[in-house]
Amino acid sequence: MTVNAGALWFALGVSLLTGILFGLAPLVQTSNPNLQHELQEAGRGSVGSAHRLRNVLVISEMALAVVLLVSAG
């Protein structure tokens, strides 16, 4: 059994792209310089756009994990 180099490079590229994409989302989210406002909103228990973005990212990550598991199976 041999390893297909094209498939290996594709998997590596997809892994790096996914890591960069999901790594940049928290960076963009925390780049807001108005921390006092964010802390006040978090203390009130309000659901803002940051929570929605986080939920979308978690759902997307879970969907990609399921697709990868099904494909590997």
Short mmCIF file of the C-alpha atoms (twelve columns), coordinates in Angstrom:
data_MODEL
# 
_entry.id   MODEL 
# 
loop_
_atom_site.group_PDB 
_atom_site.id 
_atom_site.type_symbol 
_atom_site.label_atom_id 
_atom_site.label_alt_id 
_atom_site.label_comp_id 
_atom_site.label_asym_id 
_atom_site.label_seq_id 
_atom_site.Cartn_x 
_atom_site.Cartn_y 
_atom_site.Cartn_z 
_atom_site.pdbx_PDB_model_num 
ATOM 1  C CA . MET A 1  0.000   0.000  0.000  1 
ATOM 2  C CA . THR A 2  1.367   3.429  -0.929 1 
ATOM 3  C CA . VAL A 3  0.422   6.946  0.000  1 
ATOM 4  C CA . ASN A 4  -0.890  9.133  -2.813 1 
ATOM 5  C CA . ALA A 5  1.177   12.328 -2.723 1 
ATOM 6  C CA . GLY A 6  -1.586  14.418 -4.339 1 
ATOM 7  C CA . ALA A 7  -4.128  13.360 -1.733 1 
ATOM 8  C CA . LEU A 8  -1.641  14.018 1.052  1 
ATOM 9  C CA . TRP A 9  -0.923  17.551 -0.197 1 
ATOM 10 C CA . PHE A 10 -4.642  18.228 -0.658 1 
ATOM 11 C CA . ALA A 11 -5.396  17.117 2.911  1 
ATOM 12 C CA . LEU A 12 -2.533  19.220 4.228  1 
ATOM 13 C CA . GLY A 13 -3.754  22.264 2.285  1 
ATOM 14 C CA . VAL A 14 -7.345  21.861 3.476  1 
ATOM 15 C CA . SER A 15 -6.137  21.429 7.060  1 
ATOM 16 C CA . LEU A 16 -4.012  24.558 6.924  1 
ATOM 17 C CA . LEU A 17 -6.755  26.591 5.253  1 
ATOM 18 C CA . THR A 18 -9.310  25.473 7.835  1 
ATOM 19 C CA . GLY A 19 -6.940  26.241 10.700 1 
ATOM 20 C CA . ILE A 20 -6.209  29.698 9.348  1 
ATOM 21 C CA . LEU A 21 -9.901  30.411 8.698  1 
ATOM 22 C CA . PHE A 22 -11.054 29.337 12.150 1 
ATOM 23 C CA . GLY A 23 -8.046  31.032 13.727 1 
ATOM 24 C CA . LEU A 24 -8.747  34.386 12.111 1 
ATOM 25 C CA . ALA A 25 -12.397 34.527 13.183 1 
ATOM 26 C CA . PRO A 26 -11.590 34.970 16.914 1 
ATOM 27 C CA . LEU A 27 -8.891  37.475 15.969 1 
ATOM 28 C CA . VAL A 28 -11.409 39.595 14.078 1 
ATOM 29 C CA . GLN A 29 -13.912 39.205 16.909 1 
ATOM 30 C CA . THR A 30 -11.438 40.378 19.581 1 
ATOM 31 C CA . SER A 31 -10.012 43.248 17.541 1 
ATOM 32 C CA . ASN A 32 -12.797 45.514 18.826 1 
ATOM 33 C CA . PRO A 33 -11.051 48.183 20.938 1 
ATOM 34 C CA . ASN A 34 -14.201 49.023 22.973 1 
ATOM 35 C CA . LEU A 35 -13.756 46.359 25.651 1 
ATOM 36 C CA . GLN A 36 -15.798 48.159 28.309 1 
ATOM 37 C CA . HIS A 37 -18.893 48.065 26.110 1 
ATOM 38 C CA . GLU A 38 -18.356 44.360 25.326 1 
ATOM 39 C CA . LEU A 39 -17.925 43.492 28.996 1 
ATOM 40 C CA . GLN A 40 -21.084 45.383 29.942 1 
ATOM 41 C CA . GLU A 41 -23.079 43.544 27.284 1 
ATOM 42 C CA . ALA A 42 -21.684 40.189 28.341 1 
ATOM 43 C CA . GLY A 43 -22.630 40.917 31.950 1 
ATOM 44 C CA . ARG A 44 -26.245 41.565 30.979 1 
ATOM 45 C CA . GLY A 45 -26.547 38.195 29.305 1 
ATOM 46 C CA . SER A 46 -27.521 39.646 25.958 1 
ATOM 47 C CA . VAL A 47 -27.062 37.651 22.810 1 
ATOM 48 C CA . GLY A 48 -25.080 39.772 20.405 1 
ATOM 49 C CA . SER A 49 -23.542 39.242 17.014 1 
ATOM 50 C CA . ALA A 50 -20.405 37.795 18.631 1 
ATOM 51 C CA . HIS A 51 -22.422 34.934 20.104 1 
ATOM 52 C CA . ARG A 52 -24.115 34.276 16.776 1 
ATOM 53 C CA . LEU A 53 -20.764 34.238 14.985 1 
ATOM 54 C CA . ARG A 54 -19.391 31.794 17.536 1 
ATOM 55 C CA . ASN A 55 -22.431 29.548 17.154 1 
ATOM 56 C CA . VAL A 56 -22.133 29.587 13.356 1 
ATOM 57 C CA . LEU A 57 -18.451 28.679 13.570 1 
ATOM 58 C CA . VAL A 58 -19.123 25.816 15.979 1 
ATOM 59 C CA . ILE A 59 -21.900 24.449 13.765 1 
ATOM 60 C CA . SER A 60 -19.675 24.738 10.681 1 
ATOM 61 C CA . GLU A 61 -16.822 22.980 12.442 1 
ATOM 62 C CA . MET A 62 -19.092 20.150 13.562 1 
ATOM 63 C CA . ALA A 63 -20.518 19.790 10.042 1 
ATOM 64 C CA . LEU A 64 -17.026 19.590 8.548  1 
ATOM 65 C CA . ALA A 65 -15.997 17.023 11.158 1 
ATOM 66 C CA . VAL A 66 -19.019 14.859 10.335 1 
ATOM 67 C CA . VAL A 67 -18.294 15.088 6.605  1 
ATOM 68 C CA . LEU A 68 -14.678 14.087 7.196  1 
ATOM 69 C CA . LEU A 69 -15.685 11.179 9.429  1 
ATOM 70 C CA . VAL A 70 -18.221 9.897  6.924  1 
ATOM 71 C CA . SER A 71 -15.718 10.243 4.091  1 
ATOM 72 C CA . ALA A 72 -13.035 8.419  6.068  1 
ATOM 73 C CA . GLY A 73 -15.475 5.625  6.874  1 
# 
